[in-house]
Structures are given as C-alpha cells and as structure tokens.
Amino acid sequence: MLTSRFLEARTLTTRVILVRHGQSTYNAEGRIQGRSDASVLTEAGERCAQQVGQVLANLSVDAAYSSPLQRAYHTAEILLSAFPESSRPPLQATDQLMEIDLPLWEGMRREEIKEQYGDLYRLWQEHPQQLTMTVPGAGGDRIVYPVQELYKQTQGFWRSLLSQHRDQTLVVVAHNGVIRALLGTALGTAPDQYKILRQSNCGISVLNFAGDLGDGVQLESMNLTAHLGEPLPDRKEKGGVRLLLVRHGETEWNRMQRFQGQIDIPLNANGHSQAQKAATFLKDVSLDFAITSPLLRPKETAEAIVKEHSGLDLATDDRLKEIGHGLWEGKLESEIQADYGPLLQAWKDSPATVQMPEGENLQQVWDRAVAAWQDIVTQAPDGSTGLVVAHDAVNKAILCHVLGLQPQDFWAVKQGNGAVTVVDYPQKLAAAPVLQALNITTHLGAGSIFDSTAAGAL
C-alpha cells in the first residue's frame, strides 16, 4: 500500500463518510430486511438521522449517495436537510448500495428463520461467505450467493465512486451488510471477515483513500455512536470478553514528529489532558481489569483512567511496548531521511519489509503484541470488560490481526492519541471477534467526528 501516516495529509485526499440508516420498523421487530422495501424508519430512526445531520452539517461535502431503499434514502434526506441550502449536495441513489440479498428470509423474524432454516442459519452465523440460497422461479431455480455477490457489488461501487470524486469529501448512506462489505472491500479483507465489523443504526465510519481502489486506504474510524448519546456501542452478548484498546496521550516527541520507539518519553500537557478526557469518557464503563505497556506514556494514560474506577489494579505487560526503532530512536524524520533515506521510504511504502537498524521488524512486534492480546482474552473472566493501553504500532498490529489483515497492511488503520477502540470476543478465542468501534476520538475535541490528534512519529 502507498498509505503511510507520514504522507496521509498529502496522499489520503478522498474522504468517505459512511452512515448506516436509522432504526427501521423491521429492525425494531427483529425481522430480516434484505432488499425488501417494506421497512421504513421509526420515529427513533428519524431522530437519529437528525442527530447525524447535526454532526455533519458544518462539513464541506461534495457529493452524497444512498441506497434507493426507503429506510436508507429517507435517512439521507433527513441528514442532508440539516445542511445549509447553499452547501447541500444533491442526493444520488444507486443500486450498488442495495442491501445484501437474502430472498428466502426477507420479512421473517430471526427465531422463525432458526426454526425453519436451522442449518442454513448456523452457516450464516459461522461462515457467511459460504451461504447460498436456492430460490424457485417460473423459469427455473435461481441460486444466490449473498455475501460473495455483495462484495462484487461494493467493489464496483468503489471503482465508480473513486474515479469520479478524486480529492473530495463524500457522504454515503446505506445498510448494515453493505457497509460491512464496503469496509471489507476497501481494506482488502476476505468475505469470511464479513461478520467482524459491527454497524449500529446511524453509526458513522470514515475512510480515507489515496486514489483508486487498491491504491492505499486508511480506516480513520468506525461505528462512531457518541452523537447518538451512546459513547460505546452496546454489548449484545453478555458472555465472552470486551476489551477497550486505548492509545496513549500525546508526548512532546509526538508533537515534534520525533521517533520515540522504546525511549521512555512521558506525556506532555496536552497528553495529560487527553488521558483525563479518555478517563472521563470511560468513567461510567464497568472495568474488571486493566493492563498497560510499562512505558511512561501509556502507563500515565492508563493511571488517569484507572483513577476513575475504585479498587481497580493496573498490571503491565512488556510485550505491549512500542516498536523498537533502534538507531532511529530520538531522531526527527528529516534526520532519518538524511542517513537512511531508502529504508525510511521502504518503511512508508512497505513496512513489513523493513528491519529497523539495531531494532525490530514489524513481524516481531506483531508476534509479541498479538500473543499478549490473545493471552489477555484467554485469561479474562467470562463476561468481563478490560482496559488495554499501548502504542500506535502495537495497537495497529493488534487491530490488523483482528481485521484479518497482514503486516503489510499496517498503515490501513488509524490510532489517535487518547483514542478508544472496542473489540468483543463473544466466545473468547473459540470464535471470531467483533470490532464494535475503532479509533473513537470524539471525546477529545469539540464534537468532531474526525481524528485531529497529533500524527507524530511512533
């Protein structure tokens, strides 16, 4: 990928804001919607659409797209009505944003589906990419491959959208399944990761593109719900483990863009403020355990959060330390460029290929960070919620692992200073995790959905 956080201001120039439609009548009744257009927004769904509009109305948006199905189209109409008329983009509907096709189940309640299509429903839950449906018709049976067809559909949408709207900001309003597939095809994940990405009604996600599909992408944030009065997405499964992954607050070296690595740099004044804002944001969340990298910047961040939770101890794990940059540590990017120009460029373009001089490579960081993360999941009590505070590279490695990405995709996810990410493991390591929300930074600014924290060195 071309994407790197060093180049993101110049390279990631197309921004796409994804919004799932508001609550619909079928959502409220627990019915499968698919491509049925019988479901409409509830009053609660309309209110949520208005709240999204209030958040987005001050942005400069060049174009807006929606699914033609009325629950999504009406959501888009409502949110765009909050924009000043002079800056309101026209709304364009496209079939490429239609919801996943589940023709046998449309209008049915989930309990009815489980009873009538038990084996098929289990396949849908456990291996959705393998699901097929045979639909009888006058001209013969029609075989539907819901997830596989949806991924092809969303790939086509991205190719068309990105070629038409280079260097613009766009709003796209669609459905749960479509947005999951849009995120998956943008990031390059396989269809078997379809169920990993949670999408709440009127949740907001932000993608930044370097050019066309495949030229480089960054998932800036996913499933933001604070604008709805829900700081974190609700926990659907009572068992398993929920982990809140937090990046440390800002340091002076972050601000200066000086490489930190494993040099023990403390938080600066803004970093302490970010840590306290994260603590306030999470103070009403019941935490059962807390673990941090032993370096000062995450430890000070974790300590601020733990202070809001009486009786909560803070443990450390050396495996959560930042990447060891070796001879690059303590240097500005300009200094590294002078001495290690080709290697620095390789780090920007293909980080998985780089061995830091007298330091680590990304695979080493990946292996120790993921091992620590999985040990935390395994050892956590069933039904518990834990806090994990670490660093940019460590968090990115963990999240790429959760998403089914590889070390070469390292730059595809963003982690802001003081940001919160939510990952649920409903069955611990016995089943796939659910990424509930990624890189929440709304608690750090004046209500902006965008991450404006320092983009300083690791």
PEHUQUI-V214876 format. One record per run of one state. SS is the DSSP state (@ for helix, = for strand, . for the rest). FROM is the first residue (numbers start at 1). TO is the last residue. Records with the same first field share a line. If there is no record, write none. Layout:
# PEHUQUI-V214876
SS: FROM-TO + FROM-TO
This chain:
# PEHUQUI-V214876
.: 1-7 + 12-13 + 21-23 + 30-30 + 32-40 + 42-42 + 57-62 + 67-69 + 81-84 + 88-90 + 94-94 + 98-108 + 117-117 + 127-127 + 131-132 + 136-141 + 145-145 + 165-168 + 175-175 + 188-190 + 198-203 + 210-216 + 225-225 + 229-240 + 248-250 + 257-257 + 259-266 + 268-268 + 283-288 + 293-295 + 307-313 + 317-317 + 321-325 + 329-331 + 350-350 + 354-354 + 356-360 + 380-383 + 391-391 + 404-406 + 414-419 + 426-427 + 431-433 + 441-458
@: 8-11 + 25-29 + 43-56 + 70-80 + 85-87 + 95-97 + 110-116 + 118-126 + 128-130 + 146-164 + 176-187 + 191-196 + 226-228 + 252-256 + 269-282 + 296-306 + 318-320 + 326-328 + 333-349 + 351-353 + 362-379 + 392-403 + 407-412 + 428-430
=: 14-20 + 24-24 + 31-31 + 41-41 + 63-66 + 91-93 + 109-109 + 133-135 + 142-144 + 169-174 + 197-197 + 204-209 + 217-224 + 241-247 + 251-251 + 258-258 + 267-267 + 289-292 + 314-316 + 332-332 + 355-355 + 361-361 + 384-390 + 413-413 + 420-425 + 434-440
